[in-house]
Amino acid sequence: MRRIKFEVNGLQLMSDNDRLRPSKRGRLFCTEEYRIYKKDLTLLFSLQRPQGWQTIQGPFGIRIKVWTHKDQSNLIKAVLDALEDAEIIRNDKYCDRLYMVKEPQKRTEPEKMKIEVIDREEQAFKKANLKSKGVISTPEKSRAYPPDGSGGLI
C-alpha cells in the first residue's frame, strides 16, 4: 500500500469559509488570500513529495491531524485542492476515506497540520486478486449493519 505523509508548520491555516466571496453582482469568486494560501500549500506538498512519486489515480484515503482553534471541517477542501495541484492525487472526488482529528490550540499558539494520503486502489486490487484465487472467502451475510436496522449508529 502506497502512502505519503506531509507536515504543515508555520503556515497560517485558512479555512474554506475564507475561500469564496460574493461579487457585487452576486457571483462567487476565490479571494486573493485563498489563492496565495493554496499556492503555498501546493508548493509545500510538491517539495515534500518523494522523487518518482506517481499520482494516485483512483480511490484514496486521507488522515489529517490538525492543531488549531478554527473549525477543522473547513480546512479539508483547501488541503484536497492543494494535493491535486501538487499531483499527489488525480482528483479529490476519489477520496473515499477521511479521518480527521483536531487538537485544540489557543489563538496565540502556532497552527500545524499532519497529513497522510493512502492509495486504496492498490489495496482493493490485491484484495480482489486474493478473492479470485480463493484465499479470501466472502461471508454469506454482510456484517456491515446490525440486524436491528440502526445502521450501526450510536
C-alpha positions as CSV (number, residue, x, y, z in Angstrom):
1,M,0.0,0.0,0.0
2,R,1.5,3.3,-1.1
3,R,1.2,6.2,1.4
4,I,2.7,9.6,1.7
5,K,3.0,11.9,4.7
6,F,3.2,15.7,4.9
7,E,3.7,18.2,7.7
8,V,2.5,21.8,7.5
9,N,4.2,24.0,10.2
10,G,4.4,27.8,10.4
11,L,1.7,28.4,7.8
12,Q,-1.4,30.2,9.0
13,L,-4.2,27.7,8.2
14,M,-7.0,29.2,6.1
15,S,-10.5,27.7,6.2
16,D,-12.8,27.1,3.4
17,N,-15.0,30.0,4.7
18,D,-12.2,32.3,3.6
19,R,-12.2,30.8,0.1
20,L,-15.2,32.3,-1.7
21,R,-16.7,35.8,-1.6
22,P,-19.7,37.2,-3.4
23,S,-19.1,39.9,-6.0
24,K,-21.4,43.0,-6.3
25,R,-23.4,41.0,-8.8
26,G,-23.8,38.0,-6.5
27,R,-21.3,35.7,-8.3
28,L,-18.8,33.9,-6.1
29,F,-15.0,34.2,-6.6
30,C,-11.9,32.9,-4.9
31,T,-10.2,35.5,-2.7
32,E,-6.6,36.5,-3.4
33,E,-5.6,35.4,0.1
34,Y,-7.0,31.9,-0.6
35,R,-5.2,31.7,-4.0
36,I,-1.9,32.5,-2.2
37,Y,-2.6,30.1,0.6
38,K,-3.4,27.2,-1.9
39,K,-0.3,28.0,-3.9
40,D,1.9,27.9,-0.7
41,L,0.3,24.6,0.3
42,T,0.8,23.2,-3.2
43,L,4.5,24.2,-3.1
44,L,4.9,22.7,0.3
45,F,3.4,19.4,-0.8
46,S,5.5,19.4,-4.0
47,L,8.7,19.9,-2.0
48,Q,7.8,17.0,0.4
49,R,6.8,14.7,-2.4
50,P,9.3,11.8,-2.9
51,Q,11.2,11.7,-6.2
52,G,9.4,9.4,-8.7
53,W,6.1,9.7,-6.9
54,Q,3.3,8.6,-9.3
55,T,0.0,10.4,-8.9
56,I,-2.8,8.4,-7.2
57,Q,-5.3,7.7,-10.0
58,G,-8.1,6.0,-8.1
59,P,-9.6,5.7,-4.6
60,F,-7.6,7.0,-1.7
61,G,-7.9,7.7,2.0
62,I,-6.7,10.7,3.9
63,R,-5.8,11.2,7.6
64,I,-5.5,14.7,8.9
65,K,-4.4,15.8,12.4
66,V,-4.7,19.5,12.9
67,W,-3.7,21.8,15.8
68,T,-5.9,24.8,15.5
69,H,-8.6,27.0,17.1
70,K,-10.6,27.1,13.9
71,D,-13.3,24.8,12.6
72,Q,-11.4,21.9,11.2
73,S,-14.0,20.8,8.8
74,N,-13.4,23.9,6.7
75,L,-9.8,23.1,6.2
76,I,-10.5,19.9,4.1
77,K,-11.2,21.5,0.7
78,A,-8.0,23.6,0.7
79,V,-5.9,20.5,1.5
80,L,-7.6,18.4,-1.2
81,D,-7.2,21.1,-3.8
82,A,-3.5,21.6,-3.0
83,L,-2.9,17.8,-3.1
84,E,-4.5,17.8,-6.5
85,D,-2.4,20.8,-7.8
86,A,0.8,19.1,-6.4
87,E,-0.1,16.0,-8.4
88,I,-0.3,13.8,-5.3
89,I,-3.8,12.8,-6.3
90,R,-5.5,13.0,-9.6
91,N,-8.9,14.2,-8.4
92,D,-10.3,14.8,-4.9
93,K,-13.6,13.1,-5.9
94,Y,-11.8,9.7,-5.4
95,C,-11.4,10.3,-1.7
96,D,-13.4,7.5,-0.1
97,R,-12.0,7.6,3.4
98,L,-11.5,10.7,5.5
99,Y,-10.3,10.6,9.1
100,M,-9.6,13.9,10.9
101,V,-8.5,14.7,14.5
102,K,-8.4,18.2,16.0
103,E,-6.2,19.1,18.9
104,P,-7.4,22.4,20.3
105,Q,-5.0,25.3,20.3
106,K,-5.0,28.8,21.8
107,R,-5.2,31.6,19.2
108,T,-1.7,32.6,20.2
109,E,-0.1,29.2,19.6
110,P,1.2,28.3,16.1
111,E,-1.1,26.1,14.0
112,K,0.1,22.9,12.4
113,M,-1.2,20.0,10.4
114,K,-0.1,16.4,9.7
115,I,-1.5,14.7,6.6
116,E,-1.2,11.2,5.4
117,V,-2.6,10.1,2.0
118,I,-3.1,6.4,1.4
119,D,-3.5,4.8,-2.0
120,R,-6.5,2.4,-1.7
121,E,-6.6,1.3,-5.3
122,E,-3.6,-0.9,-4.8
123,Q,-5.2,-2.4,-1.6
124,A,-8.5,-3.0,-3.4
125,F,-6.7,-4.7,-6.3
126,K,-4.7,-7.0,-4.0
127,K,-7.9,-7.9,-2.1
128,A,-9.8,-8.7,-5.4
129,N,-6.9,-10.8,-6.6
130,L,-6.8,-12.8,-3.4
131,K,-10.6,-13.3,-3.6
132,S,-10.3,-14.6,-7.2
133,K,-7.7,-17.1,-6.0
134,G,-10.0,-18.3,-3.2
135,V,-7.6,-17.1,-0.5
136,I,-10.2,-14.8,1.0
137,S,-13.7,-16.1,1.3
138,T,-16.7,-13.8,1.1
139,P,-19.1,-14.1,4.0
140,E,-22.6,-15.2,3.1
141,K,-24.2,-12.5,5.2
142,S,-22.9,-9.0,5.4
143,R,-22.0,-7.8,8.9
144,A,-21.8,-4.2,7.8
145,Y,-25.1,-3.3,9.6
146,P,-26.6,-4.7,12.8
147,P,-29.8,-6.7,12.4
148,D,-31.9,-4.2,14.3
149,G,-31.6,-1.8,11.3
150,S,-30.0,1.0,13.3
151,G,-27.2,1.3,10.7
152,G,-24.6,0.9,13.4
153,L,-25.1,4.5,14.6
154,I,-24.9,5.2,18.3
